[in-house]
Amino acid sequence: MFGLKEKIQYLYQHSFVRNVATLQAGSFMGNFIQAGIGVVIARILQPELFGVYSLAFGLASLICILLSSGIQDAVSALLGAAYARKDREEVIEILSFTVKITVILALITLMATIFLPNIAGYFYHNRSIGYYAGIMVAASILSTLLFSLTTIALQLTGKIIKMSALIVSDQAIRYGFSLLFVFMGLGVWGASLGHFFGAIIIFIISVILWGQIRRGYEIFPSLIKIIGNLWQINIKKHLGFSLWVAVDRNMGSLYMALPIILTGIYVPVKDVSYFRLAFGYVNLALSMLGPVSILLNVEFPKMIVEDGKKLARNFVKVSLVSMFLSCLLTVTAIVTAPFIFKILYGASYVPSIKYVSGLLVYGALFGLGVGLGPMWRAINRVKVSIVINFVILGAGIPLGLWLIKNYGLWGSVTMVTIWFTISHLISFGYLAKKLQKV
């Protein structure tokens, strides 16, 4: 007991461990709010309409692939190094680059949104799904503009509690508006509009927080200064690194969005909701590992600068511990699923339970990938990750479609397990071997 007490005290004194614990608490609260609201929305909409909502959400995620956190992850690595050197000019340059490239990608995404109704009509025979997805795309664009930069700045300055609070507020406000509009009888339209109005509120909060950060830390410029630099900044300097990081990170977003999208091609909309809930339930449990990955985006680059010899050992340690935790989280999700689904979702969603158990291998090995993205970026080997994932998806998508067509939702479960397991094992093996030579 004395040894255990000393170990706990040692861990508590470690800033990284404290930050992870803080983000874990915020992540748990945010996930609890999101899950609770999601339960009510699912019960109000019922499987048929909830399936439509799930397909719209998946389609929006696919269209927003350029706006996902790929650029922000690259910026985290770049800003982490610049902030450690206290280089204000470089910080301003990186922030200006981020806003400029985000605006460019947002315009491209808006143009792609025009085709959403036709895409939904062709694959799902329901053009409305495309309109619902379009609203969510607009919400994503609005929230991407400043929310991500604010969370990165809060992380760099050690304001982890504020960072966690902002992330929780984002989930609570967006899903809260969705629930309100669904409860008012607006159906899937309401669920979609909730994300848009919530994004407006979060944008305003981010502006206020950025002003507070700037007043406390002179290294960060004002928003006016950043906007004023947009026309002068040359995006070529950071585009190469950021583009590859974005592509690599967006591959992860594809892995999450494609299962629902592909499932809807061969499976009735009502059944899509069963897989969506099972997949989402397991991922909700696994999201408790998210704070570790977020913090590693900054910690690994710092580690290279301060003491590169520890890199390989810490990477393997973090990966194995995360895999152990993902096993515990997945088993817990499987054990509790029968009670959770029957009590919260009701009898109409009971068919989802067996698919939660089917995702055991997927969830158990998921933790192995927690440190992969941050490490690829830290050692500037994201191109290798992209090649690995392109090959896996290139072979995996046709295989997945065949599995879904022939085995329905069990094909979806098998497809997800194969994709993630092979990707994580190959990537971890490559990095563990590569880091021994660093």
C-alpha positions in Angstrom: 0.0 0.0 0.0 2.9 2.3 0.8 4.5 1.6 -2.6 1.1 2.2 -4.3 0.7 5.6 -2.5 4.2 6.6 -3.6 3.4 5.7 -7.2 0.2 7.7 -7.2 2.0 10.7 -5.7 4.7 10.4 -8.4 2.1 10.2 -11.2 0.2 13.2 -9.8 3.3 15.3 -9.8 3.9 14.6 -13.5 2.3 17.4 -15.5 1.4 15.1 -18.4 -0.4 12.7 -16.2 -2.3 15.6 -14.5 -3.3 17.0 -17.9 -4.4 13.6 -19.2 -6.6 13.2 -16.0 -8.1 16.6 -16.5 -8.9 16.0 -20.1 -10.2 12.5 -19.2 -12.6 14.1 -16.8 -13.8 16.6 -19.4 -14.0 13.9 -22.0 -16.1 11.7 -19.7 -18.5 14.6 -19.0 -18.7 15.6 -22.7 -19.3 12.0 -23.7 -21.9 11.5 -21.0 -23.8 14.6 -22.2 -23.5 13.6 -25.8 -24.6 10.0 -25.1 -27.5 11.1 -22.9 -28.8 13.5 -25.5 -28.2 11.0 -28.3 -30.3 8.4 -26.4 -33.3 10.9 -26.3 -32.9 11.8 -29.9 -32.8 8.2 -30.9 -35.9 7.3 -29.0 -37.8 10.3 -30.4 -36.8 9.6 -34.0 -37.0 5.8 -33.8 -34.8 3.5 -35.9 -36.1 4.6 -39.3 -35.5 8.4 -38.9 -32.5 7.8 -36.8 -31.0 5.8 -39.6 -31.6 8.7 -42.0 -29.9 11.0 -39.5 -27.0 8.6 -39.2 -26.5 8.5 -43.0 -26.7 12.3 -43.2 -24.1 12.6 -40.4 -21.8 10.1 -42.1 -22.1 11.9 -45.5 -21.4 15.2 -43.9 -18.3 13.8 -42.3 -17.1 12.5 -45.6 -17.6 15.8 -47.4 -15.9 17.7 -44.5 -12.8 15.4 -44.8 -10.7 18.4 -45.8 -11.9 20.3 -42.7 -11.3 17.6 -40.2 -8.6 17.9 -37.6 -5.7 17.1 -40.0 -4.5 20.7 -40.4 -5.0 21.3 -36.7 -2.9 18.3 -35.8 -0.1 19.6 -38.0 -0.4 23.1 -36.5 -0.2 21.5 -33.0 3.2 20.0 -33.8 4.5 23.2 -35.5 3.2 25.5 -32.7 4.5 23.2 -30.0 8.0 23.6 -31.3 7.7 27.3 -32.0 6.2 28.0 -28.6 9.0 26.0 -26.9 11.5 28.3 -28.6 9.4 31.4 -27.7 9.5 32.5 -31.3 6.6 34.9 -31.6 7.1 35.7 -35.3 6.9 32.0 -36.2 3.8 31.6 -34.0 2.1 34.5 -35.8 3.1 33.0 -39.2 1.8 29.6 -38.3 -1.5 30.9 -37.0 -2.0 33.1 -40.1 -1.2 30.1 -42.3 -3.7 28.0 -40.5 -6.6 30.5 -40.9 -5.7 31.1 -44.6 -5.6 27.4 -45.5 -8.8 26.7 -43.5 -10.6 29.4 -45.5 -9.4 27.9 -48.7 -10.5 24.4 -47.7 -13.9 25.7 -46.5 -14.6 27.2 -49.9 -13.7 23.9 -51.6 -16.0 22.1 -49.2 -18.9 24.5 -49.8 -18.6 23.8 -53.6 -18.7 20.0 -52.9 -21.8 20.5 -50.8 -23.9 21.4 -53.9 -23.7 17.8 -55.0 -24.8 16.2 -51.8 -28.6 15.8 -52.6 -27.7 14.1 -55.9 -25.2 11.8 -54.1 -27.8 10.9 -51.5 -30.4 10.3 -54.1 -28.2 8.0 -56.1 -26.9 5.8 -53.2 -29.7 6.0 -50.7 -32.7 7.0 -52.9 -33.4 9.9 -50.6 -32.3 13.4 -51.6 -33.3 14.8 -48.2 -30.3 13.1 -46.7 -28.1 15.3 -48.8 -29.9 18.5 -47.5 -29.5 17.4 -43.9 -25.8 16.7 -44.5 -25.4 20.2 -46.1 -26.6 21.9 -42.9 -24.1 19.9 -40.8 -21.3 20.8 -43.3 -22.1 24.5 -42.8 -21.9 23.9 -39.0 -18.5 22.2 -39.4 -17.1 25.0 -41.4 -18.2 27.6 -38.8 -16.8 25.6 -35.9 -13.5 24.9 -37.6 -12.6 28.6 -38.1 -11.5 29.4 -34.6 -12.5 26.6 -32.2 -9.4 24.4 -33.1 -6.9 27.3 -32.8 -8.3 28.2 -29.4 -8.0 24.7 -28.0 -4.4 24.4 -29.3 -3.5 27.7 -27.6 -5.1 26.7 -24.4 -3.1 23.4 -24.5 0.2 25.2 -25.2 -0.3 27.6 -22.3 -1.2 24.9 -19.9 -4.9 26.0 -19.5 -6.1 22.4 -19.7 -9.1 23.0 -17.5 -10.3 25.8 -19.8 -9.5 23.6 -22.9 -11.5 20.7 -21.4 -14.4 23.1 -20.6 -14.5 24.4 -24.1 -14.6 20.9 -25.6 -17.4 19.9 -23.3 -19.3 23.1 -24.1 -19.0 22.4 -27.8 -20.6 19.0 -27.4 -23.2 20.1 -24.8 -24.4 23.2 -26.8 -24.5 21.6 -30.3 -26.3 18.4 -29.1 -28.4 20.4 -26.7 -29.8 22.5 -29.6 -30.3 19.4 -31.7 -32.4 17.8 -28.9 -34.4 21.0 -28.4 -35.3 21.2 -32.1 -36.1 17.5 -32.3 -38.3 17.8 -29.2 -40.1 20.6 -30.9 -41.1 18.2 -33.6 -38.6 19.3 -36.3 -37.3 15.7 -36.8 -34.1 15.2 -38.7 -34.2 18.8 -39.8 -34.1 19.9 -36.2 -31.2 17.5 -35.4 -29.2 19.0 -38.2 -30.0 22.6 -37.5 -29.0 22.1 -33.9 -25.4 21.6 -34.9 -25.4 24.8 -36.9 -26.8 27.1 -34.2 -24.6 25.4 -31.6 -21.6 26.1 -33.8 -22.5 29.8 -33.8 -22.5 29.9 -30.0 -19.1 28.1 -29.8 -17.6 30.5 -32.4 -18.5 33.4 -30.2 -17.1 31.7 -27.1 -13.9 31.0 -28.9 -13.5 34.6 -29.9 -13.8 35.7 -26.2 -11.3 33.0 -25.0 -8.8 34.0 -27.7 -8.9 37.6 -26.4 -8.2 36.3 -22.9 -5.3 34.2 -24.1 -3.8 37.1 -26.0 -3.9 39.4 -23.0 -2.2 36.8 -20.8 0.5 35.7 -23.3 2.0 38.2 -25.7 3.4 35.5 -27.9 -0.1 35.1 -29.4 -1.4 37.8 -31.7 -4.8 39.4 -32.0 -7.4 38.0 -34.4 -7.2 41.3 -36.3 -3.4 40.8 -36.7 -3.9 37.2 -38.0 -6.6 38.3 -40.5 -4.3 41.2 -41.6 -1.6 38.7 -42.5 -3.8 36.5 -44.6 -2.9 38.2 -47.9 0.8 38.5 -47.1 1.4 35.0 -45.8 3.0 32.4 -48.2 1.3 29.1 -47.6 4.0 27.2 -49.4 6.4 27.2 -46.4 4.2 25.0 -44.2 1.9 23.5 -46.8 4.1 20.5 -47.5 4.3 19.2 -43.9 0.7 20.3 -43.1 -0.8 18.7 -46.2 0.8 15.4 -45.6 -0.3 15.5 -41.9 -3.8 16.5 -43.0 -4.1 13.6 -45.4 -2.8 11.2 -42.8 -5.2 12.5 -40.1 -8.1 12.5 -42.6 -7.5 8.9 -43.3 -8.5 8.3 -39.7 -11.7 10.3 -40.3 -12.4 8.1 -43.4 -12.0 5.0 -41.3 -14.7 6.3 -39.0 -17.1 7.7 -41.6 -17.0 5.0 -44.3 -18.5 2.1 -42.3 -21.8 3.9 -41.9 -21.8 5.2 -45.5 -21.0 1.9 -47.0 -23.4 0.0 -44.8 -26.3 2.2 -46.0 -25.7 1.2 -49.6 -26.8 -2.5 -49.1 -28.6 -2.4 -45.8 -32.1 -0.9 -45.1 -32.1 2.5 -43.3 -33.7 1.0 -40.2 -30.8 -1.5 -39.9 -28.2 1.2 -40.4 -29.3 2.7 -37.0 -28.5 -0.6 -35.3 -24.9 -0.7 -36.6 -24.5 3.1 -35.9 -25.5 2.7 -32.3 -23.3 -0.4 -31.7 -20.3 1.2 -33.4 -20.9 4.5 -31.7 -21.4 2.9 -28.3 -18.0 1.1 -28.5 -16.3 4.2 -29.8 -17.9 6.3 -27.0 -16.1 4.1 -24.5 -12.9 4.2 -26.5 -13.1 8.0 -26.7 -11.8 8.1 -23.1 -8.4 7.5 -24.7 -8.7 10.6 -26.9 -7.1 13.1 -24.4 -3.9 11.0 -24.5 -3.6 11.4 -28.3 -4.4 15.1 -28.1 -1.6 15.8 -25.6 0.9 13.6 -27.5 0.5 15.9 -30.5 2.5 18.5 -28.5 4.5 16.2 -26.2 6.3 14.1 -28.8 7.7 17.1 -30.7 8.8 18.6 -27.4 10.4 15.3 -26.4 12.5 15.3 -29.6 13.9 18.7 -28.8 14.5 18.1 -25.1 15.5 14.4 -25.0 15.1 12.3 -28.1 16.6 9.2 -26.4 13.3 8.7 -24.5 11.2 8.8 -27.6 11.1 5.0 -28.5 10.6 3.9 -24.9 7.8 6.3 -24.2 6.1 5.6 -27.5 6.0 1.8 -26.8 5.0 2.4 -23.1 2.1 4.7 -24.1 0.9 2.4 -26.8 0.9 -0.8 -24.7 -0.8 1.0 -21.7 -3.4 2.5 -24.1 -4.1 -1.0 -25.5 -4.6 -2.4 -22.1 -7.0 0.4 -21.3 -8.9 -0.1 -24.6 -9.4 -3.8 -23.7 -10.9 -2.8 -20.3 -13.1 -0.2 -21.9 -14.3 -2.5 -24.6 -15.1 -5.4 -22.2 -17.0 -2.9 -20.0 -19.0 -1.7 -23.0 -19.9 -5.2 -24.0 -20.9 -6.2 -20.4 -23.1 -3.2 -19.9 -24.6 -3.1 -23.4 -27.6 -5.3 -22.7 -28.7 -3.2 -19.7 -27.9 0.2 -21.3 -29.7 -0.5 -24.6 -32.8 -2.0 -23.0 -33.2 0.7 -20.4 -32.1 3.8 -22.3 -32.8 3.1 -26.0 -35.8 0.8 -25.5 -36.9 -2.4 -27.1 -36.8 -1.0 -30.7 -32.9 -0.9 -30.5 -32.3 -4.3 -28.8 -30.9 -5.8 -32.1 -27.9 -3.5 -31.7 -26.6 -5.4 -28.7 -25.2 -8.4 -30.5 -23.1 -6.2 -32.8 -21.5 -4.5 -29.7 -20.1 -7.9 -28.7 -19.0 -8.5 -32.3 -16.7 -5.4 -32.0 -14.6 -7.0 -29.2 -11.4 -7.4 -31.3 -11.8 -4.0 -32.9 -12.1 -2.3 -29.5 -9.4 -4.3 -27.7 -6.7 -3.4 -30.2 -7.8 0.2 -30.8 -5.6 1.5 -28.0 -2.5 0.5 -29.9 -3.2 3.3 -32.3 -3.4 6.2 -29.8 0.2 7.3 -30.2 0.5 6.5 -33.9 -0.7 9.8 -35.4 1.3 12.0 -33.1 4.4 9.9 -33.6 4.1 9.9 -37.4 4.0 13.7 -37.3 6.7 14.1 -34.7 9.3 12.2 -36.8 7.9 13.6 -40.1 7.1 10.2 -41.6 3.4 10.8 -42.3 3.9 9.7 -46.0 4.6 6.2 -44.8 1.4 6.2 -42.8 -0.6 7.5 -45.8 0.8 4.7 -48.0 -0.1 2.0 -45.5 -3.7 3.3 -45.1 -4.2 3.9 -48.8 -3.3 0.3 -49.5 -5.5 -1.0 -46.6 -8.5 1.1 -47.8 -7.8 0.3 -51.4 -8.2 -3.4 -50.7 -10.6 -3.0 -47.7 -13.4 -1.0 -49.4 -14.2 -3.6 -52.1 -13.8 -6.3 -49.5 -16.1 -4.4 -47.1 -18.8 -3.9 -49.7 -18.7 -7.6 -50.5 -19.0 -8.5 -46.8 -21.9 -6.1 -46.3 -23.7 -7.3 -49.4 -23.4 -10.9 -48.4 -23.5 -10.8 -44.6 -25.3 -7.5 -43.8 -24.4 -5.9 -40.5 -22.1 -8.7 -39.5 -20.2 -7.9 -42.7 -19.9 -4.3 -41.4 -18.5 -5.5 -38.1 -16.0 -7.7 -39.8 -15.0 -5.0 -42.2 -14.3 -2.5 -39.3 -12.3 -5.1 -37.4 -10.1 -6.0 -40.3 -9.4 -2.3 -41.3 -8.3 -1.1 -37.9 -6.5 -4.2 -36.7 -4.3 -4.5 -39.8 -3.6 -0.7 -39.9 -2.6 -0.5 -36.2 -0.4 -3.6 -36.2 1.5 -2.6 -39.3 2.0 1.0 -38.3 3.0 0.1 -34.7 5.5 -2.4 -35.9 7.1 0.0 -38.4 7.4 2.8 -35.9 8.7 0.7 -33.0 11.5 -0.5 -35.3 12.2 2.9 -36.8 12.5 4.6 -33.4 15.2 2.3 -32.3 17.4 4.0 -34.8 16.6 7.5 -33.8 
